[in-house]
Amino acid sequence: MTFDRETLGFYDASAAFYLGHRPDEVTAELEGFLDRLAPGARILELGCGGGRDARHMIARGFDVDATDGSAAMAAEAQAWIERPVRVMRFDELAADQAYDAVIAAAALLHVSRAELPAILTRIWRALRPGGWHWASFKTGGPAGRDEHGRYYNYPARADAEACYRGAGQWASITYAEGPGTAYFSAPADWLTVSAQKAAAPDAD
């Protein structure tokens, strides 16, 4: 499994900026997703960035395992949330039925389209039966790099559907599309995905 060094390098160099830029602005679409989780649910956050969503989830009483592929970003987030933040790339996720939810806000959009199904399979495997997954992607264009050199997969809904169908058994998957803004406030089209892992089969 590969990863994009240029994208990780950008976040290593920009970690302090991400902590200071809108530190109290929580990902808006995430709130409704959190409402469906049980109190104290164990949540894995992939690509926690500066830690703003992690801090909010902790304040709501969830048991959050925050991770980021950038060591510099993880260090900044750890100081901000005052909890351990693990350095972990998506392809290093090896948990088995360990989490009630796996959240990736504007994170999996940096995975190449070819490798996304394998990463989603790792997420599916990390969820407990009946667990939930939420992710957001920039959409509406061919895969490539932005003006900062970061790689984006820009999946259309059909692309995302194909990737999720090939990544384990889901009880339900819902998609939503709409306009929004990127982290640097430029207009962007977004695709969000909310999926529930199938429950364990009843014992005979």
Buried (B, 14 or more C-beta within 10 A) or exposed (E): EEBBEEBBBBBBEBBEEBBEBEEEEBBEBBEEBBEEBEEEBBBBBBBBBBBBBBBBBBEBEBEBBBBBBBBBBBBBBBEBBEBEBEBBBBBEBEBEEBBBBBBBBBBBBBBBBEBBBBBBBBBBBBBBEEBBBBBBBBBBEEBEEBEEEBBBBBBBBEBBBBBBEEBBEBEEBEBEBEEEEEBEEEEBBBBBBBBBBBEEEEEE
